[in-house]
Amino acid sequence: MTNRVKRHHVHELQVQLLREGILESTHIAHGVVCDNRGRILSLAGNAEQETFIRSALKPFQALAVAATGALERYSLDDQDLAIMCSSHHGTMEQVRQVFRILWRIDLEPSDLRCPIPDGKNSPLEYNCSGKHAGMLAACQQRNWPLESYLHRNHPLQTLIVAKISELLGMPADEFIMAHDDCGAPTYCMQLSQMATLFAKLSSGDNLEMERIVRAMTTYPEMIAGPGAFDTELMKYSEGALVSKSGAEGIQCIGRVGQGLGVAIKVVDGSKRAKHAIAIHLLKQLGWLAPSAAEQLAETYMELGQFKRLDVVGEMVMV
């Protein structure tokens, strides 16, 4: 992959699990803040760390759907758009929202190519079903093949990677692709590129991305669910932050209207560690009110009566 940034590497962050104040486990992580021009502003660890963006890609997959005109043709609203960006819990409300998209585009749940979760009865309940429904809406709008919409060379997937490459200013064929657990393509990129994507998403410079941000922040319960980090962070920030997690320790956040984005990668993929780091960095950056940071820390860093998480390290301006 072409290197688009000046090489930077400063000390990584550590997340320590303390049991009654005694160190028991340690997670190592990288974090970077970029603006919407791709400039690295603050850093902990390696800005060029390459990894898969996983579900943090969903707002940009939804951007490609919006670009086809499917939202207007099928009268899809912001709640529909929010569920397209989600990694949801499969609640009744969320499943109904996904079904609403399929009903409006005259397709059935059986047309979804995401798996059926273990112990469940329908692909509607899979956490990526909203993304898949949005992809099908785009295919219906453009008369593209339905059964093969997850194939790398399908016109929809070509459009998605074209949108990403346009935002990052690099050729589409430089991205390394692999399939996510739901079967859709995901891409390997540098952590600074993920931060840049979220800076652009939250900048307010593009009407389609502005609508995606509005949908996510207005309906945060659609993005994950009650008690989930993305949902709670967007609630506590009152629309000032747009947040999307990815599996294996990925967390991306944009500061709405400011054109700033932060991306986090926990090396061992720990979910608990990325939440702790996100709270720590947002507090350091001044993106989150102290009261909100304290409330989130009580939920995601105090793990019970005897153990808690502590973050060691700070971002450095570069």
C-alpha positions as CSV (number, residue, x, y, z in Angstrom):
1,M,0.0,0.0,0.0
2,T,1.4,3.4,-0.9
3,N,2.6,5.4,2.0
4,R,0.8,8.8,2.0
5,V,2.0,10.2,5.3
6,K,5.3,11.2,6.9
7,R,6.6,8.3,9.0
8,H,5.7,8.8,12.7
9,H,6.1,6.4,15.6
10,V,5.9,7.3,19.3
11,H,5.1,5.3,22.3
12,E,2.0,3.1,22.2
13,L,-0.8,3.2,24.8
14,Q,-1.2,0.6,27.4
15,V,-4.4,-0.6,29.0
16,Q,-3.8,-2.2,32.3
17,L,-6.3,-4.5,34.1
18,L,-5.8,-3.9,37.8
19,R,-7.2,-6.3,40.4
20,E,-7.4,-4.4,43.6
21,G,-4.7,-2.1,42.3
22,I,-2.3,-4.9,41.3
23,L,-1.4,-5.3,37.6
24,E,-2.9,-8.5,36.1
25,S,-3.0,-8.0,32.3
26,T,-1.9,-5.5,29.7
27,H,-3.2,-4.5,26.3
28,I,-1.1,-2.5,23.8
29,A,-2.8,-0.1,21.4
30,H,-2.2,2.6,18.7
31,G,-4.2,5.8,18.3
32,V,-4.1,8.7,15.9
33,V,-6.0,11.9,15.2
34,C,-6.2,13.3,11.7
35,D,-7.9,16.2,10.1
36,N,-10.0,16.0,6.9
37,R,-6.9,16.8,4.8
38,G,-5.2,13.7,6.1
39,R,-2.7,15.5,8.3
40,I,-1.7,13.7,11.5
41,L,-2.3,16.0,14.4
42,S,-1.7,13.7,17.4
43,L,-0.4,10.2,17.8
44,A,0.3,7.4,20.2
45,G,2.0,4.4,18.6
46,N,2.3,3.9,14.8
47,A,0.1,5.9,12.5
48,E,1.0,3.5,9.6
49,Q,-0.2,0.4,11.5
50,E,-2.1,-1.6,8.8
51,T,-5.2,-3.5,9.7
52,F,-8.7,-4.2,8.5
53,I,-11.2,-1.5,9.2
54,R,-14.0,-4.1,9.7
55,S,-17.4,-2.6,10.6
56,A,-16.0,0.9,11.0
57,L,-16.4,0.9,7.2
58,K,-20.2,0.8,7.3
59,P,-20.8,4.6,7.1
60,F,-18.8,4.6,3.9
61,Q,-20.6,1.6,2.5
62,A,-23.8,3.5,3.2
63,L,-22.3,6.5,1.4
64,A,-22.1,4.4,-1.7
65,V,-25.8,3.4,-1.3
66,A,-26.8,7.0,-0.9
67,A,-24.9,7.9,-4.1
68,T,-27.1,5.5,-6.2
69,G,-30.3,7.5,-5.4
70,A,-31.8,4.5,-3.6
71,L,-32.8,6.5,-0.5
72,E,-34.9,8.9,-2.5
73,R,-36.4,6.3,-4.9
74,Y,-37.6,4.1,-2.1
75,S,-38.4,6.9,0.4
76,L,-35.9,5.6,3.0
77,D,-35.5,7.8,6.0
78,D,-32.8,8.5,8.5
79,Q,-33.7,5.6,10.7
80,D,-33.2,3.3,7.6
81,L,-29.9,5.0,7.0
82,A,-28.8,4.5,10.6
83,I,-29.5,0.8,10.5
84,M,-27.5,0.5,7.3
85,C,-24.5,1.8,9.4
86,S,-25.1,-0.5,12.3
87,S,-23.7,-3.4,14.1
88,H,-26.9,-4.0,15.9
89,H,-28.0,-6.4,18.6
90,G,-30.9,-7.9,16.7
91,T,-33.6,-6.4,18.9
92,M,-37.2,-6.4,17.6
93,E,-37.0,-2.7,16.8
94,Q,-33.8,-3.1,14.9
95,V,-35.0,-6.2,13.0
96,R,-38.2,-4.4,12.0
97,Q,-36.2,-1.5,10.7
98,V,-34.2,-3.8,8.4
99,F,-37.4,-5.5,7.3
100,R,-38.9,-2.1,6.5
101,I,-36.0,-1.5,4.0
102,L,-36.6,-4.8,2.3
103,W,-40.4,-4.2,2.2
104,R,-39.9,-0.9,0.5
105,I,-37.5,-2.3,-2.1
106,D,-39.8,-5.3,-2.7
107,L,-37.4,-8.0,-1.5
108,E,-37.5,-10.7,1.1
109,P,-35.2,-11.6,4.0
110,S,-34.1,-14.6,2.0
111,D,-32.4,-12.2,-0.4
112,L,-29.9,-11.2,2.4
113,R,-26.6,-12.9,2.0
114,C,-25.5,-12.4,5.6
115,P,-25.5,-15.5,7.9
116,I,-28.3,-16.5,10.3
117,P,-26.9,-16.1,13.8
118,D,-26.5,-19.1,16.0
119,G,-29.8,-19.9,17.8
120,K,-31.7,-17.4,15.6
121,N,-34.2,-18.0,12.8
122,S,-33.5,-15.2,10.2
123,P,-30.6,-13.3,8.6
124,L,-32.5,-10.2,9.7
125,E,-31.2,-10.8,13.2
126,Y,-27.5,-10.8,12.1
127,N,-25.7,-7.7,13.2
128,C,-24.8,-6.6,9.7
129,S,-28.3,-7.1,8.2
130,G,-29.0,-3.4,7.9
131,K,-25.8,-2.9,5.8
132,H,-26.8,-5.8,3.6
133,A,-30.4,-4.4,3.1
134,G,-28.9,-1.1,2.1
135,M,-26.7,-2.9,-0.5
136,L,-29.7,-4.6,-1.9
137,A,-31.5,-1.3,-2.1
138,A,-28.7,0.1,-4.2
139,C,-28.7,-2.9,-6.5
140,Q,-32.5,-2.6,-7.0
141,Q,-32.1,1.1,-7.9
142,R,-29.3,0.4,-10.4
143,N,-30.7,-2.9,-11.7
144,W,-27.5,-4.7,-10.6
145,P,-27.5,-8.5,-9.9
146,L,-28.8,-9.3,-6.5
147,E,-27.4,-12.7,-5.8
148,S,-23.8,-11.7,-6.3
149,Y,-23.8,-8.3,-4.5
150,L,-21.0,-9.4,-2.1
151,H,-18.6,-10.4,-4.9
152,R,-15.5,-8.2,-5.0
153,N,-16.1,-7.3,-8.7
154,H,-19.8,-6.6,-8.4
155,P,-20.7,-3.0,-9.5
156,L,-21.8,-2.1,-6.0
157,Q,-18.5,-3.2,-4.4
158,T,-16.6,-1.4,-7.1
159,L,-18.6,1.7,-6.3
160,I,-17.8,1.4,-2.5
161,V,-14.1,1.1,-3.0
162,A,-14.2,4.0,-5.5
163,K,-15.8,6.2,-2.9
164,I,-13.2,5.2,-0.3
165,S,-10.3,5.8,-2.8
166,E,-11.8,9.2,-3.7
167,L,-11.9,10.3,-0.1
168,L,-8.4,9.1,0.6
169,G,-6.9,10.3,-2.7
170,M,-5.4,7.0,-3.7
171,P,-6.0,4.4,-6.4
172,A,-8.7,1.8,-5.6
173,D,-6.5,-1.1,-6.7
174,E,-4.0,-0.3,-3.9
175,F,-6.5,-1.5,-1.2
176,I,-6.1,-5.0,0.1
177,M,-9.5,-6.7,0.3
178,A,-10.7,-9.6,2.4
179,H,-14.1,-10.8,3.4
180,D,-15.6,-9.8,6.7
181,D,-17.5,-12.3,8.8
182,C,-20.8,-11.3,7.1
183,G,-19.4,-12.0,3.7
184,A,-19.0,-8.4,2.5
185,P,-15.6,-7.0,1.5
186,T,-13.6,-5.1,4.0
187,Y,-10.3,-3.4,3.5
188,C,-6.8,-3.2,5.0
189,M,-5.6,0.3,5.5
190,Q,-3.4,2.4,7.7
191,L,-4.7,3.7,11.0
192,S,-4.2,7.3,9.8
193,Q,-6.4,6.6,6.8
194,M,-9.2,5.4,9.0
195,A,-8.9,8.6,11.1
196,T,-8.9,10.6,7.9
197,L,-12.1,8.9,6.7
198,F,-13.9,9.8,10.0
199,A,-12.6,13.4,9.8
200,K,-14.1,13.7,6.3
201,L,-17.3,12.0,7.4
202,S,-17.8,14.5,10.3
203,S,-16.6,17.6,8.5
204,G,-20.0,18.7,7.1
205,D,-18.5,19.4,3.7
206,N,-20.5,16.7,1.9
207,L,-24.3,16.6,2.0
208,E,-24.6,12.8,1.8
209,M,-22.0,12.2,4.6
210,E,-23.7,15.0,6.6
211,R,-26.9,13.0,6.4
212,I,-25.2,9.8,7.4
213,V,-23.8,11.6,10.5
214,R,-27.2,13.1,11.3
215,A,-28.8,9.6,11.0
216,M,-26.2,8.0,13.3
217,T,-26.3,10.7,16.0
218,T,-30.1,11.1,15.9
219,Y,-30.8,7.4,16.2
220,P,-27.8,6.0,18.1
221,E,-29.8,3.1,19.4
222,M,-29.9,1.8,15.9
223,I,-26.1,1.8,15.5
224,A,-25.5,-0.8,18.2
225,G,-28.0,-1.0,21.1
226,P,-28.6,0.0,24.7
227,G,-25.4,-0.4,26.8
228,A,-23.2,-0.6,23.7
229,F,-20.3,1.8,23.5
230,D,-21.1,3.5,20.2
231,T,-24.7,4.1,21.2
232,E,-23.8,5.4,24.7
233,L,-21.0,7.6,23.5
234,M,-23.2,9.3,20.9
235,K,-25.9,9.8,23.5
236,Y,-23.6,11.3,26.1
237,S,-21.9,13.6,23.5
238,E,-25.3,14.9,22.4
239,G,-24.5,14.7,18.7
240,A,-21.0,16.2,19.0
241,L,-19.3,12.8,18.2
242,V,-20.1,10.1,15.6
243,S,-18.8,6.7,16.6
244,K,-18.4,3.4,14.9
245,S,-16.6,0.3,16.2
246,G,-15.1,-2.6,14.3
247,A,-14.1,-6.0,15.4
248,E,-10.6,-6.9,16.6
249,G,-10.0,-3.8,18.6
250,I,-11.0,-1.1,16.0
251,Q,-12.7,2.1,17.2
252,C,-13.2,5.2,15.0
253,I,-14.8,8.5,16.1
254,G,-15.4,11.8,14.3
255,R,-15.9,15.3,15.9
256,V,-19.0,16.6,14.1
257,G,-18.5,19.8,12.3
258,Q,-14.8,20.0,13.1
259,G,-13.3,17.8,10.4
260,L,-11.3,15.7,13.0
261,G,-11.2,12.0,13.3
262,V,-9.6,9.5,15.7
263,A,-8.8,5.9,15.0
264,I,-7.8,3.3,17.6
265,K,-6.4,-0.2,17.1
266,V,-5.8,-2.6,20.1
267,V,-3.1,-5.0,19.0
268,D,-4.7,-8.1,20.6
269,G,-8.2,-7.2,19.5
270,S,-9.6,-6.5,22.9
271,K,-13.0,-4.8,23.0
272,R,-12.7,-3.7,26.6
273,A,-9.3,-2.0,25.9
274,K,-10.5,0.0,23.0
275,H,-13.4,1.4,25.0
276,A,-11.0,2.4,27.8
277,I,-8.6,4.1,25.3
278,A,-11.4,5.9,23.5
279,I,-12.6,7.5,26.8
280,H,-9.1,8.3,27.8
281,L,-8.2,10.0,24.5
282,L,-11.5,11.9,24.2
283,K,-11.0,13.3,27.6
284,Q,-7.4,14.3,26.7
285,L,-8.5,15.9,23.5
286,G,-11.3,17.8,25.1
287,W,-13.9,16.2,22.9
288,L,-16.0,14.9,25.7
289,A,-17.3,16.8,28.8
290,P,-15.7,15.7,32.0
291,S,-19.1,14.6,33.4
292,A,-19.8,12.4,30.3
293,A,-16.3,11.0,30.5
294,E,-16.8,10.1,34.1
295,Q,-20.2,8.4,33.4
296,L,-18.7,6.3,30.5
297,A,-15.7,5.4,32.6
298,E,-17.9,4.0,35.3
299,T,-19.5,1.8,32.8
300,Y,-16.6,0.7,30.6
301,M,-13.5,1.0,32.9
302,E,-14.9,0.0,36.3
303,L,-15.3,-3.8,35.7
304,G,-16.7,-4.8,39.1
305,Q,-15.9,-4.5,42.8
306,F,-12.3,-5.7,42.5
307,K,-11.0,-4.8,39.1
308,R,-10.8,-1.8,36.8
309,L,-9.0,-0.6,33.6
310,D,-6.3,2.1,33.6
311,V,-4.8,3.7,30.5
312,V,-1.1,4.5,30.6
313,G,0.2,7.0,28.0
314,E,-0.9,10.1,26.2
315,M,-1.1,11.2,22.6
316,V,1.7,13.4,21.4
317,M,1.2,16.3,19.0
318,V,3.3,15.8,15.8
